[in-house]
């Protein structure tokens, strides 16, 4: 998981760096149509008669570009911080879930062992009176506990 995240971050950083450097090397782009109807593209405007149209402006001055670059960098760093925080929260939740499963597994195993080794099982009614389970009821209760062990532990 860390390797994939590291590669993804490295790719994102390299793409951002190349995107930030691209406007510095590129100038304005002009488009015009000649007398034969052919479309031309160039980094210089054509004759005044050709009706050339600027389709991409020249890059901004360096100071404005640096300020914009800093803003983009800060946004990228905030995004990385948010991604790290989300990953940290997911890991903490996964640890909590794993601990809950382990606790419930241990409890279910202990109960199953007690069900299998007890001389008899009973239920208490509303008045607090104990009612001993019949053989069929005991088998059903033991099977439910075995299923609980299978659910929490993943095996019998």
Secondary structure, DSSP 8 states (H G I E B T S, - for coil): -HHHHHHHHHHHHHHHHHHHHHHHH---EEEEE-TTS-EEEESS---GGGT-EEEE-----HHHHHHHHHHHHHHHHHHHHHHHHHHHHHHHHHHHHHHHHHHHHHHHHHHHHHHHH-S--EEE-TTS-EEE--HHHHHHHHHHHHHHHHHHHS--
